[in-house]
Amino acid sequence: MKRIIAVFALTLAMLPATLYAQGTVPSQQQIANFAKTTTLVILDGRDMAFDAMLSEAIKKNWTLTPFELVSSERFEQEKTNTNYSFLLLTQTTFDKDKIETTYNFFNLVLAHPTGDISEMPVLAHMPFSGTTLTSSNIIFKTGAVLKSIQCQARNATMAPDKYTGKLSTANNYIKNLKGKTLLVSASQLQEDLGTTIVFGKLYKNEFKIVSDEELEQAVLNPESKTVFLHLVAPNEGAEQGRCYKMLIDAYSGEVQYSKMHRISATKPCKLLKSDLRKIRWAPFHWL
């Protein structure tokens, strides 16, 4: 399956390109070379509040490589330079998607001699939001998702021979949910999951159903042993498209569950009962 990525410059001119599946998977040598790069963090100017939060999050959390905060023009100048890696937010659609739904993805990519983003190896990627970026109920998750990108990249450098670039590899870490408290808001849950009694019958670990405001504060002020639900839909109230669901350790950024489903009348963009069953019966999780 193709993934179409468009990168917005400060002028809001679109630079289209095509990636396949999760993008080009880097070689073991390219992964090893990542540690020698300086990461250029692209502030594209679409949303000033997001750029400010990303800048703060990078300064607070990024430890893998030296970094610089730059404009899209700098990315254009350096994208063939192997001394750099690049962290950028891209607008993403999928081939064979008849409704051409757009999502915003974080991507950590490496330089390529052609300068074609479709050829640039993708070291880490994460869905961040649907079509709209300018929303306060989205951008508060910037720091947490950035930490997740860093976790992916770190894991790749520690075991380059096992790197696949697939988001589903996060399910290898379901066992790490044990002993932690999952925070979800009622607005994120399938309708018949919205009570602690029903939820507790399926999720056999600590959890709290909280308000949207409480969830935001928990993500902005993370504590150890706290996990939150990161939910990405094309837009609010979407009736079609893709729904991404991830359970993220708020403190470390490690993704400990990842699943995508196609939105329908019976499968809204919410955490579903089927998700809780998958988590409960994951191999060795509750042993």
Disulfide bonds with the S-S distance in Angstrom:
none
